Amino acid sequence: MSDGDEGAGRTRTDPPKRKDARRNKEALLDAAAAVFVRSGVDAPVRDIAAEAGVGLGTIYRHFPTRADLIIAVYRHQVDACADAGPALLASSATPYAALREWINLFVDFLVTKHGLAAVLQSDNAGFDTLHAYFLDRLVPVCTRLLEAAAAAGEIGSDIAGYELMRGVGNLCIGADNDLRYDARRLVELLVGGLRRPH
């Protein structure tokens, strides 16, 4: 079969079907994330199905085990955070505004979703792979936002993406267990401290 023959059997409806399937899977992952945040990762699969408006079979077809679903939700949330960086840089008034907004999304991820990864720490190899994915996807995004803000003269150029993410992460530790602790306020102070005085 030649390269030109590969598409011969396809119909024009294939790409939209694939797009629909991808959208459906993303909606399912969003629903699972919402249920996990509300009820924990041990929430009944029927609750996730109800949230997503699908049958149990649909979930099990995509994710045969709970661990498969947790990993997929975690990766989906990391991807959403990573994809937001360039979009914010394109749509925000300034690179610094984009950086601040992205850090807010990153805090949301850490405070509400990071427990997903903690559940998998018993499987060290799996957790290490997820953590590497987290760093590979998010550090370059944070670095790009910092570089853009530095190039615009809004911040200094003396902080690395990993360093800032680690600092934000440390400020978020325990935020969900102590109502008196406002991690977001402290992160805001940290990010505000990057700004060069006018």
N, C-alpha and C positions, 0 to 999 in steps of 0.2 A: 504494500500500500504506500502510495506517495504522500508527501506532506499535504499536498493539495486535496487529497481524498478524506482527510481526517474529519472534516466537518460535514461530509456529505450526508450522513445519517441524522444530523441534528435538525430539529425544527426551530422555527423562530421563537417558540415559546420557552425553550430551555433556559436562556439567561434569566428571564423574569421568574421562572420557577425556582432557580437557584437563589435569586435575590430574596424571594419570599421565604424560602427555607432558612436562609441566613437570618432574615429579620425575625422569623418565628423562634429560632434558636436564641437570638439575642434577647427577645422578649421573655423567653423562658428563663434565661440566666438573670435578667433583671428582676423577675418575679422571685426567683430563688434567693437572690441577694436580699431583697426586701423582707422575705420571710425569715431568713437567717438572722438579720439584724433585729427583727422583732422578737423572735422566739428561740434563737440559737440554732446551731447547725444540726441539732438532733430533732428539729421540727418534723412532723409527719410529712411524707412525700405528698399525701393528698392535699395538705395545705398549700404546697407549692403549685400543684396542679390547679387547684381552685384559683389561686392568685393569678396564674398564667392563663386560665381559661382553656386548659387542655386536659386530656385524659391521662391517667397514670401510665398507660402504655407508651404514650409519647415521651414521657420523661425517661422511662426505663429503656426505650429504644435509643435515645441519645446518650444516656448516662446509666450504664448497667449497675453501678454501685454508688453509694453515697459519697465515697471518696472521689470518684470520677466527677460527680456533680460539684463538690466543694472545690476541687482543683479548677474546674472549668469556670466557676463563678469568680474565684480569686483572679485567674488570668484575665477574665473578661473585665473585671473592675480595674486591674492594672492597665489594660489596654485603653480603657475609657479615659483614665487619668493621663496616660501618655498622649493620646490623640487630642486631648484638650489643650495641650501646650501650644502647638502650632496654630490652632484655631484662635486661641486667646491672643496670641502675638499678632495675628492678622486683624483681629476685630477690636482690640483695646485701644484706648486713646494714646497710651504710651507703653513702652516695654516694661517699665516698672509696674504699671497697673496690671499688665498681663501676668507678671511674676507674682504679685500679691494675690491675684485671683486664683492662679494655679496652686499656690501654696495653700490657699483655703480648701481647694479640692483635695489636695494631698492630705491635709489634716482630716477632712471628712473620711477619706479612705482609711487612714491610720486609726482613727477613733472608732469608726463603725464597722470596718471590714477586716481589720488586721487579725481579728480573732479567728478568721477562717484559716489563716496560715498556722496559727498556734495549735489548732486542732490536729494538724498534720505533723507536728514536731516529733511525735512518737516514731514516725517513719523518717529518720534523719536524711536518708538519701533523697526521698521525695521532697522534703522541706528544703534541703540545700538547692535542689533544682528550681523550686519555686522562688526561693530567695534570689538566686542568680537571675531568674527571669525578671523579677521585680527590679533589680539593679540595672540590668541590661536595657530595660525599657524606659525606666524613669530618670536615671542619672543623666543621660544625654539630653533629655527634655529640659530638666532643671538647668543644666549647663548652658544650653542654648538661650534660655530666658535670662540667665545671669549675664551672659555675654552681650545680649541685645541691650539690656538695661545699662551695662557698663559702657558700651559703644555710644549710647545716647547721653552719657555723662550723668545718669541719674544715680548710679551707685559706683563704688570703687570696684576694682577688678581683682581684689585680693581674697575672694572666697570661691571655693570650688563647689560644684553641684553636689557632690557626695557629702561634703562637709556640711552644707546647709541642710540637706535632707536628713543627715544624721542628727544634727542639732534639733530640727523640728521633731524628728522621731523621739528623741529623748524627752522633749517637753511634753509629748503626748502620752508617755508611759503612765498608766494608772488613771488616766483622765476619766475613764468610764466607771471607775470604782469609787471615786471621791467627789461628791457633789460640791464640795467647797473649793475644788481645784478647777480653774478655768484655763485649760491648755490653749484655747484659741486666743485669749487675751495675751498670754505670754508669747505665743508665736507671732502675734501682731507686733508686739514690742521688738522681737528679734528682727523681723522683716523691716520694720520701721527704722531700726538701727543701721540697716544697710544703706539707707538713703543719704546722699550727699546733701549738706545744707546749701540752700540757694543764696 
